[in-house]
Amino acid sequence: MVSQLNKQTIGVGIAGTGFIGPAHIEGLVRNGIRVLGLVESTPALATSKAHEMSIPLAYQSFEAMLADPDIHVVHLATPNFLHFPQAKAALLAGKHVVCEKPLALTAEQSAELVKLAAEKKLVNAVNFNIRMYPMVQQARSLVESGEIGDVFIIQGSYLQDWLLLPTDWNWRLEPGLGGTLRAVGDIGSHWLDLMTFVTGLKITEVYADFKTFLPVRKKPAKPVETFTGKLLTPEDYVDQPIKTEDYATILLHYENGAQGVLTVAQVCSGRKNRLFFEINGSKSSLSWNGEQPNELWIGHRNEPNQLLIKDPSLMSEEARSTASYPGGHAEGFPDTFKQLNKKVYQYIFNGDFDKKPDFPTFADGHYEMILCEAIERSAKEKTWVKINS
């Protein structure tokens, strides 16, 4: 590998181009990073996707991509069950890795990846992209500065409606492909990571309650893509028992005595992708809604409440670093990929891998796996479970 990479010499390979892979590619291209090639579930699909997105190379296999010496970084946007074996193979091949969450299917697997990345001295990141919204960064700055005082309560939800109907289907519904946690692992992990990022507080114990409202779904007999309309006829479906949760509410105890509660669900009509949090402190409160990401509410006891609209000139230095446009120019979901990739690749280009990264790493992905396993155990045993991290 080239010892000191830059935008002219680095080569990136993408594994998976379904819903989230193209968002990775867009974020890279907007940073001037060269996407050299991609791989898909079949060579034919890889060729089609490479042509569609003007990517030079379509690899015949994941192994062929890893064997290319011009590939220095691999982005994994594949189904969950592939994350661990592909991340491990990429690290063993000497590639830096950016992986979608979850990092693995078990904490044992994710711990192995953390250890391997450290041994190989390779850059590693998990795509907890929600951290990169400017107003989330501003919320973090306000908590760090003491603006809201001691944190008392951390509360919120992550709600979607794309799995409301019995005919709604996606590979995430199958434990063998997505893991034994669905709503918690797929979207709850984003919220849990975000709250530790914003407050700096880790969770000490959890109590979880799960519910599967649709114990049998209609699985299409033909492939469908994530979040697409499914205009199929009744004979195109087969009955499929569902073992993963549609809904979860989780009570949380944080390390400084703060209390928390999170509700996640993928069966909430009208909630397309609503990540919401509110943090109540001894001085003030903060709240943010991911469907209105350019606003941050600040609540007070003895003065009027505030609604801060994204404007870099009015934000902390940390928040300004994730805002590319002036006030009045909205930034959204695709921009979070741009900002996360900007941080990852600047870290790679700087070449000082002993420096603490300013982006989510495999260690953060491993922490989320520890949390998810504790949450799943709590739901099964109907008891509080301590976090041993």
N, C-alpha and C positions, 0 to 999 in steps of 0.2 A: 504493500500500500504506500501511497505518497505520504511522506512524513508530515508535510504542512499543506493541507488542502485549502483551496479557495474556490470561488464561483466558476473559475475557468477550468479547473481540473477535477472537481468533484462529480461523481456519477451516482444517481439515485435509482433504485429499483422499487417498483410498487407491486405488492402481492394483493390482489383483490380489487375489483373495480365495480362493485355493486353500488350500494347507496353511499358509503363513506369514502371509498377509494378516490373518486373524482374530487372530493373536497380536499383530500391530501394533495392531489396533483395541482389543483388550483392554488392552494396556499404556497406550494413550492414555486410554481411558475411566477407568482406575484412577487416572490422574493428573489427572482433571478437565478433560481437553483435549477440545474440541468437534470430533468427526468429522462434517463437514458432508455429505460425499458420497463415492461410490466409482464406479469404472469397471471394466468387465470386458471379456472378449473379444467379447461380444455385448450389445446393450442389454437383451435379455430376461433374460440371466443377471445383469446388473447390477441389474435391477429385483427379481429373486428374492432375490439376496444382500442388497440393501439392506433389503428387508422382513424377511428372516430375522434380521438383526442390528440392526434398528431404526435404520438410518442414514437421515437425511431425504431425501437426493438420490441418484438413480441417473442418472449422466451417460450420454449417448448415445455419447460418444467421449472419448478422452484429451484431444483438442484442446478439446472443450467444457468439460472440467474446468479446463484451464489458462486458458481464457477467462473463467472466473468470478472477478470481483474479490474475492469473499469467501473465496477459497481462498488462503492464505498459505504453506502447507507441503504438499508432496506426498511421500507415502510410496510407494516403488516395490517391490512384492512380486510382480513379473511374472517370466516366464521370462528367463533370462540374456541372450538376444540382444536383448531390448528395453531393458536397463538403460541402455546408452549413449545411444541416440536419445531415450529418454524423459527421462533426466536432463538432457541437453543442452537439450531443448525446454523443460523446466521452468525451468531457469536462465535461458534467454533470455526466458521469460515473467515473470521476476522472482520466482520462487517459491524458498523454502528447500527443500532436498531431503534426505530420508532414504532411502537406497538399500540394498536387499539386496546381499549379496556374490554373485558378483564384481561390482565396480563396472562393469566393461566386459568385452569379449572379448579386448582387446589392451592392452598397456601404452601404445601410442600413443593409443588412445582415452581411457584413464584419465588420461593426462597432460593431454589437452585439457580434460577435465572439471575437473581441479584448477586449471588456469589460468583457465578461464571462471568458476568459482565465486569465485576471488580477485578477478578483474576486476569482477564484479558485486557483490562484498561481500555474498554470501549464505551463510547457514549451511548446512553440508553434513555429512552423517554417513553412515557405512557400518555396517550392523547386525552388527558383531562383538559380539554380545550376551553371549558366554561370558565376556567380561571382567567382567561385572556380577555374577557370583556372589560373595557375601560372602567365601567362603573363598579364592577366586582373588585377591581384593583383599588379603586377609590374607597370602597367599603373597608378593605383590608387596611389601607393607610389610616383611616379614621379610627379603627379599633386599635392599631399599633400605637397611635399617637395619644391614646387615652381619652379621645374625644367623647366616647360613649361611657367611659368609666369601667368598672368591673362588669364582666359579662355575667348576667343572671340566667337568661333564657335564650336558647337557640331553637327556633321552630320553623317549620315549613313543609313543603310538599313538592313532589314532582309528578305531574299528572299528564296523561295522554289519552287519546280515544281511539287510536288506530287498531286496537284489538278488542273493540267493543262487541262486534257481531260474531256469531258462531261461524260465519264463513270467512272471517278475517284470519289470514294464515301467514306464517313466516317461520323460517328455520329456527328462530329463537324459542319457539314453542316446544322444540324437541330437545330434551335433556342431553342426549348424546351429541348434539351439535352446539347447543347454547349453554349447557351446564344445568345444574339442579336448581339454581336460582334464576328467575327471569326478571320480574319487575325490579327487585332489589339489585340484582347484579347488573342489569342493563342500564337503568336510569338512577336507581337509588345510590349506586356507587359514585355517580357524578356529584350528587348533593352532599354525600358524606365527605368526599374529598374536598369539596368547595368550602364546607364549614370549618374543617381543620385548617385549610389554607387561609381563610379570612380571619379566623379568630386566633390561630396559633395553638388551639387546644386539641388534645387527643381524647378519644373516648375511653372510658375505663370499664364500663359494663353496659349491656343492652338487654332489653326485653321486647320480644317481637310477637306480633299476631298476624297470621297470614289467612288469606281466603282465595279460593279458586271459584269464581262465580260461574264459569263455563267449564264444567268437568268433561264435557265432550264437545269437540269442535269438528267442523267440516274441513278436512284437508283436501286441497285441490289435487287432482290426479296429474296435473301438468304444472310446470314451474311458474311461480309468480315472483315479482321483485318487491322489495321493501317499500311500503307506503304507496303502492300503486293501486289504482282502482281495479277491482277483481270482477270483471263482467263474465262470469261463468254460469253455466246452466246447472240445475240440480244433479244431473247425472255425472257431472265433472268432479264430484266430491266423494270422499269416503270418510266415515266416522273415525275420529281419532281421540282416545282418552287423553286428558291433559293432567299432568302431575305437578306443574309449576304454578306459582302464585300469580293471580291477576292483581292482587292488592296486598299491601303490608302497612301496618303502623308499627313504628319502633320507638320505644322510650329509650332515651340516651342519658347516661351520666358522663359528664366531662371531668377532666382531671382537676380543675380548680373549684369544683363544687357546682358548676353550671349545670342546668337541667335542659334536656332537649327532647323534641318529639318530631318525627318525620313520618309523613304518609306518602306512599308511592302507589300508583295504580295506572293501568293502561286501558281502563274501561270507563273513562269519564267523558261523557258527551260534551263536545265543544272545547275541551282542553286539548289543544293540538300538541303542544310541547311546553307546558308551563312549569318551569322550575322556579319556585318561589322560596325566599327565606326572609325571616325577620329575626334580628338579634336585639334583645332588650338588655340594656346595661343600667348601671347605677346612676348615670347622668342622662343618657339619651338612647334612642333606638334607631335602627337602620332596617330598611326592607328593600328588596329588589325582586323584580319579576322578569324572568327570562323572555317573556313574550313582549315586553316593553323595555328592552335592555339598555336604552340610553337614558334611563331615569333612575335616580336613587332617592328614596324617601328617607328623611331624617326627622325623627319625632322628638319633641321636647315636652317637658312638664310645665315650665313657667314662661315660655315664649312661643311664638307661632311656629308651627311645623314648617319644614322646608321640602321642596322638591327640586333636587339638583339635576339639571339637564346636562348631558355630556358636553363639555367645553374644555378643551385642554388648558386654556388659560386660567381656568378656575379649579384645576385639579392638582393632586400631588404629583411629584416628579415620577413616582412609580406608575401612577395611572396614565400620565401623559405618554409614557414609553410604549403603551399599547394602543394609543389613539393615533391614527394616521391622518385624520381629517379635522378641520376646525369645527367649532360649535355650529350647530344647525345642520350638520351633515351626518346622517345616521350611520352607525356601524353595527354589523350584525354577525350572524353565525359564520359565514365564510371568512370574515375578518379574524375570527379567533384562530383559525387554522394558519392564516398568514402570520399572526403575532407569535403563536407557539413555534412555528417553524423558524421564524426570524431569530428567536432566542436559541433554539437548538443548534442551528447552523452557525450562528456567530460563535457559540461555544466550541463547536468543532473547528472552526477556522482559527480561533485564538490558540487552540492546541494545549491549553493548561487544564488537563483533566483532573488535577488535584483540587481545583477551585470548586466551591459549592455551586451546583447548577441553579439557575433561576427559572427552571421549568420542572414539571413533574417527571420523576424518574421511575425506574423499576422498583426502587424502595417504596415509593408512594403506591405503586400498583400492588406490591406485596402487602402493605398495610391494609389496603382495601380488601384483599383476599382474606386476611385474618379477621377483619370486621364481618365480612359476608359469611364466613363459616360460623362465627359466633352467633350471628343473627339467625342463620338457618337452624342451628342447634337450639337456640332459645325458642323459636317457633314450634319445634318438634317436642321439646321437653316442657314447655309452658313455665319457664323459669328465667330468672336473671342469669346472664352468663358474663363472666369477667373477661376482659380482653388481655391476652398474654402476648404482648408485642415486643 
